[in-house]
Amino acid sequence: MLFTAFDIEEAITKAKDFYKCDEKNLKIQTIKNPYRRFWGLINKPGEFSIEYIEPKQKKEIEKKEEGKVQILSGKIQVTDPSPEGKYASIIADDPNIEVYINGKMTTGIAIVTEKDRIDLKAKSIAPSTEIKVDISSDKLKATLTVEKKTGRKYFVKDTKSENSIYIRSEYEEIPAPNVTVEQCISELIKANVKMKFINIQAIYDLVNSPGGGSSVVAEGIAPVHGINSKIKYLFHNSSYRNPAFETNEKVDLLNHTIIPTVNIGEVLAIKTMPAMPGTDGESVTGEIIKAHQGKDLPLKAGSGTVLLENNTKIVAIASGRPILRNGIVSVVPVLTIPHDVDVETGNVYFDGDIVIKGNIMNNMRVESKGNIIIYGNVNHANITANYNIEVYGNIIGSTVQAGISVINYLSVLPKMEQIHIILKELYDKFSVAKPVKYSQISNQLLQTANSSSEKLKKHIDEIKNLSAILADEDVKKVSLILNKIQTLLLHINTDLINNIDQIQSVEEDVNNFIAEMKNIYDKRANIIFHYAQNSFIQANGNILVKGQGCYQTKLIARNAIVFQQPSSLVRGGILIAGKNIKMGIVGSPSGIATYCKVLDKNGKISAVHYYDNTTLNINDNIKKVEHGFTSPDYIENRIQGS
């Protein structure tokens, strides 16, 4: 029967009046809840289904009793259910409690009854204390570690009486056993620590620490290393900025750099402290630790200097520029030319450093066995120095070389090394077959000879192509070696077996040539300039461009070519470096051909922007720029040849 009302009490009242009965005889179900909104301004009645239940239709529901299980004082107690009741169960998933039902170990959920014999066995973890000795790598310290681990005695946690229970454990901690000072000393002695170095108080403090820990309990005697003698040099070894520029004094702008000079009688170096001996130490295990003895660094006087006062002072006996090279103090003369180098002065050849405050004019030659500094321009001239060259003006149509010819080192030397490898392999393979007649040589050996011959011819041609840019003296040395190799090639395909000794002789000549070249190029020389045009510049070190850049110029450096300014230009020309080239803007919008090469396979080429028709070559892996691009990253040897 459906009744409408604004609440369930109203619906029950209507049903009681309708059925003439008590509420306990009514079965009530809400069909639709009453609706009330806006603080009771809008009300809608709900619908309730209420049925009358005859008292005679009520059935007694037989009560079913569930089985029960509980843990009391560590023992399981089970009560079985009524005939239709639910059996009791236990859940055994605690790793620290083993559950046995009727003698069989059980895990997970298990039904239990009063008849079952249930045993619970709690585990235990024994406490421990461990003593460790660690000796430092320098054997000057011994560290003792007392590691205490507490034990655990587990027991079964009691539960309430439930139909299903979890077997859970609790535990009591078992303190770790203490150690004695004597036990610790015994372990140290087992590790060969000497008794005289053992700190008993440190051990006592450690063993009385509740949680154990680590402590340094023995220290040896560290060696006291000696001290080398000390030398104080009383001069600048390189040019430096005029300190007057940092003051308010009036200074000629051309006097911005000071080249160090000394006069006769000036003290150049003094030994301020003699060598101090060292004292040996002793490790915690009783081993002697040798101390480094102080070295007496001798004062070395070169040309233009003399040793005085028991070899503790170096004094100048000539006026000129002081230098420190390979530990030797010398005074070399400095030639200062305050004007242009031209027809009136003639060519300049000087054993020391040269400073030119003017320009170097057309067709003039300047050569120095030291450094060269040029404050003006270099116009269609030839400049050579054994060491560094710095040009503050422009270099136009000139040849500038610092150090021995770098082309030999960068181009000729690698090819000579390849030739040496081929000749050595050829000798090693055919020397075994020397007693054999030529007709009995295997086809494989003949193929090896022919292949080696072709490779040698290729390398010879490549070296000859470099002759145009080699110095005359270098051309003579290289040609002498190449002529010997070419003579050898005439016999490879006709009477190779009888010329094995000649192969060995040429191989030795090539090896000696390589060794001589490497020895010559040990000394590095750098070139610094601001702008160059239509010139040839090579350095047996680095080339540093500080200004606008270069136009149609050949730059060759043993190590690196670096343009300092991101806006510097490289318009045309050839740049070759041993390891690294760093540039600003390469090429031109019109596509002027510009070639950049790095010989080292791990070398780098980087620039701010590349224009079309720029060729990049790293260890003969070549990329030609066909669409100009701006790149902050360097082009690596990952470039595939094209």
C-alpha positions in Angstrom: 0.0 0.0 0.0 1.5 3.4 -0.9 1.2 6.3 1.5 2.1 9.9 0.7 3.5 12.0 3.5 6.0 14.8 4.2 8.0 12.5 6.5 8.2 8.8 7.5 6.5 9.4 10.9 3.5 10.9 9.2 3.4 7.9 6.8 3.6 5.4 9.7 0.7 7.2 11.5 -1.5 7.0 8.4 -0.6 3.3 8.0 -1.4 2.5 11.7 -4.8 4.3 11.3 -5.4 2.5 8.0 -4.4 -1.1 9.2 -5.6 -0.6 12.8 -2.4 -2.1 14.2 0.9 -1.4 16.0 4.0 -0.2 14.2 5.8 -3.6 14.9 3.3 -5.3 12.5 4.2 -2.9 9.6 6.8 -3.5 6.9 8.0 -0.1 5.7 9.9 0.9 2.5 10.7 4.3 1.2 9.8 4.7 -2.5 10.4 8.4 -2.9 11.9 10.7 -0.4 10.1 13.9 0.5 11.3 17.1 -1.2 12.1 20.3 0.8 13.9 23.4 -0.7 14.5 27.0 0.1 14.0 26.8 3.8 10.7 25.0 3.6 9.1 27.4 1.1 8.8 24.5 -1.4 7.7 21.1 -0.1 6.7 17.9 -1.9 5.5 14.8 -0.2 7.3 11.5 -0.4 5.9 8.0 -1.2 6.2 5.1 1.3 5.2 1.4 0.7 3.8 0.0 4.0 2.5 -3.5 4.3 0.8 -5.2 7.1 2.3 -8.4 8.5 0.1 -10.9 10.2 1.5 -12.0 13.6 0.7 -15.7 12.7 3.1 -15.4 9.7 6.3 -14.6 11.8 8.8 -17.4 11.8 11.3 -18.1 14.5 14.8 -18.1 13.0 16.9 -20.7 14.6 20.1 -19.0 16.0 23.3 -20.3 14.5 26.5 -20.2 16.7 29.9 -19.5 15.0 33.1 -21.3 16.0 35.5 -19.2 18.1 39.3 -19.1 18.4 41.6 -17.0 20.6 45.1 -16.9 21.9 45.6 -16.7 25.6 49.0 -16.7 27.3 50.5 -18.0 24.0 48.1 -20.9 23.7 45.3 -21.4 21.1 41.8 -22.1 22.4 39.1 -23.3 19.9 35.4 -23.5 20.4 33.5 -25.5 17.7 30.4 -23.9 16.1 26.7 -25.1 16.2 25.9 -27.8 13.6 25.1 -25.1 11.0 27.6 -22.5 12.3 30.7 -21.2 10.7 34.0 -22.9 11.7 36.8 -21.0 13.3 40.0 -20.3 11.3 43.5 -18.9 11.8 45.7 -17.0 9.4 49.4 -18.0 9.8 51.6 -15.5 7.9 54.0 -14.2 10.5 57.6 -15.3 9.5 58.6 -15.3 13.2 56.0 -17.8 14.3 55.8 -21.4 13.1 52.3 -23.0 13.3 51.9 -26.7 13.5 48.4 -28.4 13.3 48.4 -32.0 14.3 52.2 -32.1 13.8 52.2 -30.5 10.3 53.6 -27.0 9.7 50.9 -24.7 8.3 51.0 -21.3 6.5 48.2 -19.1 5.3 44.5 -19.7 6.2 43.6 -22.9 8.1 40.3 -24.2 9.6 40.6 -25.3 13.2 38.5 -27.4 15.6 38.6 -28.4 19.2 40.0 -31.8 18.2 43.1 -30.3 16.5 46.4 -30.2 18.3 47.8 -26.7 17.6 51.4 -25.8 18.5 52.9 -22.3 18.1 56.7 -22.0 18.1 58.3 -18.6 18.3 61.7 -17.9 16.7 64.6 -16.1 18.2 67.7 -14.2 16.9 70.8 -14.4 18.9 72.6 -11.2 19.7 76.2 -10.7 18.5 79.2 -8.4 18.9 81.9 -8.2 16.3 85.3 -6.5 16.5 87.0 -5.3 13.2 90.4 -3.7 12.6 91.0 -1.5 9.6 94.4 -0.1 8.7 94.5 3.0 6.6 96.0 3.0 3.1 99.0 5.0 4.3 99.3 2.6 7.3 99.5 5.5 9.7 96.1 4.8 11.4 94.3 1.7 12.8 90.6 2.0 13.3 88.7 -0.3 15.6 85.0 -1.0 15.0 82.8 -2.6 17.6 79.6 -3.7 15.8 76.9 -4.6 18.3 73.7 -6.4 17.0 70.9 -6.9 19.5 69.0 -10.2 19.5 65.2 -10.8 19.5 63.1 -13.3 21.5 59.7 -13.6 19.8 56.5 -14.6 21.5 52.9 -15.1 20.3 50.6 -12.1 20.8 47.3 -12.8 22.6 44.0 -12.1 20.8 40.3 -11.7 21.5 37.9 -14.6 20.8 37.0 -14.3 17.2 35.7 -16.5 14.4 39.0 -15.8 12.6 42.3 -14.5 14.0 45.8 -13.6 12.7 48.8 -15.2 14.3 50.9 -12.3 15.3 54.2 -12.0 17.1 55.8 -9.5 19.4 59.4 -9.6 20.7 61.7 -8.7 23.4 65.2 -7.4 22.6 68.2 -9.3 23.9 71.2 -7.0 24.6 74.4 -7.6 22.6 77.3 -9.0 24.7 79.9 -6.5 25.8 83.6 -6.7 24.8 86.6 -6.0 26.9 89.6 -3.9 26.3 91.7 -7.0 26.3 89.7 -8.5 23.5 90.2 -5.4 21.4 93.9 -5.3 22.0 94.1 -8.9 21.0 92.4 -8.2 17.7 94.8 -5.3 17.0 97.8 -7.4 17.7 96.5 -10.0 15.3 96.4 -7.3 12.6 100.1 -6.6 13.4 99.5 -3.3 15.1 102.4 -2.5 17.4 101.5 -2.1 21.1 103.5 1.1 21.4 101.1 2.8 19.0 97.8 1.6 20.7 95.7 4.2 22.6 94.2 2.3 25.5 92.0 5.2 26.5 90.4 5.3 23.0 89.7 1.6 23.3 88.2 2.0 26.8 85.9 4.8 25.5 84.8 2.7 22.5 83.9 -0.5 24.5 81.9 1.6 26.9 79.8 3.1 24.2 76.3 1.5 24.4 75.8 1.1 20.6 79.4 0.4 19.7 80.9 2.3 16.8 84.3 3.1 15.3 87.4 5.0 16.6 91.0 5.5 15.6 92.8 3.6 18.4 96.4 3.6 17.0 98.4 6.2 15.1 101.9 5.8 13.7 104.5 8.4 13.1 104.1 10.3 9.8 107.2 11.0 7.8 108.3 14.6 7.6 109.2 15.2 4.0 112.1 17.4 3.1 111.8 20.7 1.3 113.5 21.6 -1.9 115.7 24.6 -2.0 114.0 27.7 -3.1 115.1 30.2 -5.8 113.7 33.7 -6.2 114.0 35.1 -9.7 114.2 38.9 -9.7 113.1 39.7 -13.3 110.2 39.3 -15.6 110.5 36.4 -18.0 108.2 37.9 -20.6 106.9 41.2 -21.8 104.3 42.9 -19.6 101.9 45.9 -19.7 103.4 49.2 -18.8 102.3 49.9 -15.2 102.3 53.7 -16.0 99.0 53.0 -17.9 97.4 52.3 -14.5 98.4 55.8 -13.3 97.5 59.4 -14.2 100.9 59.9 -15.8 101.1 61.0 -19.4 102.3 58.0 -21.4 103.1 57.6 -25.1 100.5 55.1 -26.5 103.2 53.2 -28.3 104.9 52.5 -25.0 102.2 50.2 -23.8 104.4 47.1 -23.5 107.6 46.8 -21.5 110.3 44.3 -22.6 112.4 43.4 -19.6 116.0 44.5 -19.7 118.9 44.3 -17.2 122.3 45.9 -16.9 125.7 44.5 -16.0 126.0 43.8 -12.3 122.3 43.3 -11.6 121.3 40.3 -9.5 118.9 38.1 -11.5 118.3 35.2 -9.1 119.1 34.2 -5.6 118.8 31.0 -3.6 116.6 32.0 -0.6 116.6 28.7 1.2 118.8 25.6 1.1 117.3 22.1 0.8 115.9 20.7 4.0 116.3 16.9 4.8 113.4 14.7 5.6 112.7 12.5 8.6 111.4 8.9 8.1 108.1 7.8 9.7 106.8 4.5 11.1 103.5 2.7 10.3 101.2 1.3 13.0 102.5 -2.1 11.9 106.2 -1.1 12.6 107.3 -0.5 8.9 109.6 2.4 8.2 108.0 5.0 5.9 110.7 6.7 3.9 110.5 10.5 3.7 111.2 12.4 0.5 114.5 14.2 0.9 114.6 17.8 -0.1 116.4 18.4 -3.4 119.0 21.1 -3.9 117.9 23.0 -7.0 121.0 24.4 -8.5 121.2 27.8 -9.9 122.2 27.6 -13.6 123.9 30.5 -15.2 123.8 30.7 -19.0 125.3 33.2 -21.4 125.6 36.7 -20.1 125.5 35.7 -16.5 127.8 34.4 -13.7 127.4 32.5 -10.4 128.6 34.3 -7.3 128.7 33.8 -3.5 129.1 30.1 -3.4 126.7 29.6 -6.3 123.8 31.2 -4.4 123.4 34.2 -6.8 123.2 34.8 -10.5 124.5 38.2 -11.7 124.3 39.7 -15.1 127.7 40.3 -16.9 126.0 41.7 -20.0 123.2 44.1 -20.7 120.1 42.9 -22.5 117.0 40.8 -21.9 117.0 38.3 -19.1 115.4 34.9 -19.9 114.7 31.7 -18.0 114.6 28.6 -20.3 114.9 25.0 -19.1 116.0 26.3 -15.7 118.9 28.3 -17.1 119.1 32.1 -16.6 120.7 34.0 -19.5 120.9 37.5 -20.7 120.4 37.9 -24.5 120.8 41.1 -26.3 117.7 43.0 -27.4 117.8 44.9 -30.7 115.4 47.8 -30.6 114.7 49.6 -33.9 112.8 52.8 -33.2 111.8 53.4 -36.9 110.8 51.5 -40.0 112.8 48.7 -41.5 113.4 49.7 -45.1 116.0 50.1 -47.7 118.0 52.5 -45.5 118.3 50.0 -42.6 118.6 46.9 -44.8 117.6 43.4 -43.8 117.8 42.6 -40.1 119.4 39.4 -38.8 119.9 39.2 -35.0 120.8 36.4 -32.5 118.5 37.8 -29.7 115.1 39.4 -29.5 114.1 42.2 -31.9 111.7 45.0 -31.2 110.6 47.1 -34.2 108.6 50.2 -33.3 107.9 51.1 -36.9 106.8 49.3 -40.1 108.6 46.6 -42.1 108.5 47.8 -45.7 108.4 46.1 -49.1 110.8 43.2 -49.8 112.5 43.5 -46.4 113.6 40.5 -44.4 113.8 40.2 -40.6 115.2 37.1 -38.9 115.7 36.5 -35.2 116.9 33.5 -33.1 114.7 34.8 -30.3 111.4 36.7 -30.3 110.2 39.4 -32.6 107.7 42.2 -31.7 106.5 44.6 -34.4 104.4 47.6 -33.5 103.7 48.7 -37.0 102.6 46.9 -40.2 104.4 44.2 -42.2 104.1 45.0 -45.9 105.3 42.4 -48.5 108.1 41.3 -46.2 109.6 38.1 -44.8 109.6 37.6 -41.0 111.3 34.6 -39.3 111.9 33.9 -35.6 113.0 30.8 -33.6 110.5 31.8 -31.0 107.4 34.0 -30.8 106.2 36.7 -33.2 103.7 39.4 -32.3 102.5 42.0 -34.8 100.4 44.9 -33.6 99.7 46.3 -37.1 98.5 44.6 -40.2 100.3 41.8 -42.2 99.9 42.4 -46.0 101.3 40.1 -48.7 104.0 38.8 -46.4 105.5 35.5 -45.1 105.7 35.1 -41.4 107.2 32.0 -39.7 107.6 31.3 -35.9 109.8 28.2 -35.1 110.9 25.6 -37.6 108.6 25.0 -40.6 105.4 23.5 -39.2 104.4 22.0 -42.6 107.0 19.3 -42.1 105.5 18.4 -38.8 101.8 18.6 -39.8 102.0 17.1 -43.3 105.3 15.5 -44.2 105.9 13.8 -40.8 102.6 11.8 -40.8 103.2 10.6 -44.4 106.8 9.6 -43.5 105.5 7.6 -40.6 103.1 5.8 -42.9 106.0 5.1 -45.3 108.1 3.7 -42.4 105.3 1.3 -41.4 105.0 0.0 -45.0 108.8 -0.5 -45.3 109.0 -2.3 -41.9 106.1 -4.6 -42.8 107.7 -5.3 -46.2 111.0 -6.2 -44.6 109.5 -8.4 -41.8 107.5 -10.5 -44.4 110.3 -10.9 -47.0 113.3 -11.3 -44.7 111.9 -14.8 -43.8 111.8 -15.8 -47.4 115.3 -14.4 -48.3 116.9 -17.8 -49.2 114.0 -18.5 -51.6 114.3 -17.8 -55.3 112.1 -15.1 -56.7 110.3 -17.6 -58.8 109.3 -19.5 -55.6 107.7 -16.5 -53.9 104.1 -17.2 -53.2 101.4 -15.2 -55.0 100.3 -13.8 -51.6 103.8 -12.3 -51.0 103.9 -10.9 -54.5 100.5 -9.2 -54.0 101.9 -7.8 -50.8 104.9 -6.4 -52.6 102.7 -4.8 -55.4 100.3 -3.3 -52.8 103.1 -1.9 -50.8 104.7 -0.4 -53.9 101.5 1.4 -54.9 101.0 2.8 -51.4 104.6 4.1 -51.3 104.2 5.8 -54.7 101.0 7.5 -53.4 102.7 8.8 -50.3 105.7 10.0 -52.3 103.5 12.0 -54.7 101.6 13.5 -51.8 104.9 14.7 -50.2 106.2 16.1 -53.5 103.0 18.1 -53.9 103.9 19.9 -50.6 107.4 21.0 -51.9 106.1 24.3 -53.1 105.4 25.5 -49.6 108.5 24.0 -47.9 111.6 25.9 -47.1 114.6 25.2 -49.5 116.5 23.4 -46.8 113.5 21.2 -45.9 113.0 20.3 -49.6 116.6 19.1 -49.8 116.3 16.8 -46.8 112.9 15.4 -47.9 114.1 14.9 -51.5 117.1 12.9 -50.3 114.8 10.4 -48.5 112.3 10.2 -51.4 115.1 9.5 -53.9 116.2 6.5 -51.9 112.6 5.2 -51.7 112.1 5.6 -55.5 115.4 3.7 -56.1 114.1 0.9 -53.9 110.8 0.8 -55.8 112.7 0.0 -59.1 113.8 -3.4 -57.6 110.6 -4.5 -55.8 109.0 -6.1 -58.9 112.3 -7.5 -60.4 114.7 -8.7 -57.7 113.1 -8.1 -54.4 114.7 -11.0 -52.4 118.3 -9.8 -53.2 117.4 -6.3 -52.0 116.1 -7.1 -48.6 119.1 -5.4 -47.0 118.3 -2.3 -49.1 114.7 -2.3 -47.7 116.2 -2.4 -44.2 118.6 0.4 -44.9 115.9 2.7 -46.4 113.6 1.9 -43.5 116.3 2.9 -41.0 116.9 6.2 -42.9 113.2 7.0 -42.8 113.1 6.2 -39.1 116.1 8.5 -38.4 114.5 11.3 -40.4 111.3 11.0 -38.3 113.3 11.0 -35.0 115.2 14.1 -36.1 112.0 15.9 -37.1 110.3 15.2 -33.8 113.4 16.4 -31.9 113.4 19.7 -33.9 109.8 20.4 -33.2 110.0 20.0 -29.4 110.2 23.8 -29.0 106.9 25.6 -29.6 106.6 29.1 -31.1 103.4 31.2 -31.4 102.3 34.0 -33.6 99.9 36.8 -32.5 98.5 39.3 -35.0 95.3 41.4 -35.6 94.7 41.4 -39.4 96.4 39.7 -42.3 95.7 39.8 -46.1 97.2 37.7 -48.9 99.9 36.3 -46.6 101.4 33.0 -45.6 101.7 32.6 -41.8 102.9 29.5 -40.0 103.7 28.7 -36.3 105.3 25.7 -34.6 102.7 26.3 -31.8 99.5 28.4 -31.9 98.2 31.2 -34.0 96.1 33.8 -32.2 94.2 36.4 -34.1 93.1 39.3 -31.9 91.5 41.7 -34.4 89.5 41.8 -37.6 90.7 38.5 -39.0 92.2 37.6 -42.3 91.5 37.7 -46.1 92.9 35.1 -48.6 95.6 34.1 -46.2 97.2 30.7 -45.5 97.4 30.0 -41.7 99.2 26.8 -40.6 99.7 26.0 -36.9 101.1 22.9 -35.2 98.5 23.1 -32.4 95.6 25.6 -32.7 94.3 28.6 -34.7 92.1 30.8 -32.6 90.2 34.0 -33.6 89.4 35.7 -30.3 86.5 37.9 -31.5 83.2 36.3 -32.5 82.9 39.0 -35.2 86.3 38.2 -36.7 86.3 37.3 -40.4 87.9 34.4 -42.3 87.4 35.4 -46.0 88.9 32.8 -48.2 92.3 31.2 -47.8 93.5 28.0 -46.2 93.6 27.2 -42.5 95.4 24.1 -41.3 95.9 23.2 -37.6 97.1 20.1 -35.7 94.2 20.0 -33.1 91.8 22.9 -33.1 90.4 25.8 -35.2 88.1 28.3 -33.6 86.7 31.1 -35.8 84.1 33.8 -36.1 82.5 34.3 -39.5 83.8 32.0 -42.2 83.5 32.7 -45.9 81.4 35.4 -47.4 77.9 36.0 -48.8 79.3 35.7 -52.3 80.6 32.2 -51.6 84.4 32.8 -51.5 86.2 29.4 -51.2 87.5 28.9 -47.7 89.3 25.6 -46.6 89.7 24.6 -43.0 91.5 21.4 -41.9 92.4 19.8 -38.6 94.8 16.8 -38.7 94.0 15.2 -35.3 91.2 12.6 -35.5 89.9 14.0 -32.2 90.2 17.6 -33.3 87.6 20.3 -33.5 86.5 23.0 -35.9 84.1 25.7 -34.5 82.7 29.0 -35.8 79.9 31.4 -35.2 78.7 31.2 -38.8 79.6 29.4 -42.0 78.9 30.7 -45.5 78.5 28.5 -48.6 81.6 27.1 -50.3 83.4 26.5 -47.0 85.2 23.2 -46.7 85.7 21.5 -43.3 88.1 18.7 -43.0 88.9 16.7 -39.8 91.4 13.9 -40.3 90.3 13.7 -44.0 86.6 13.5 -43.0 85.3 16.2 -45.2 82.1 18.3 -45.2 81.4 21.1 -47.7 79.0 23.8 -46.6 76.4 24.2 -49.3 73.8 26.1 -47.2 75.2 28.5 -44.8 74.4 28.1 -41.1 75.0 29.5 -37.7 76.4 27.0 -35.2 77.4 27.4 -31.6 78.8 23.9 -31.6 82.0 22.7 -33.2 82.1 20.3 -36.2 83.6 17.1 -34.9 85.2 14.1 -36.6 81.8 12.5 -36.9 81.5 14.4 -40.2 81.2 11.8 -43.0 83.4 12.3 -46.0 81.7 13.7 -49.0 
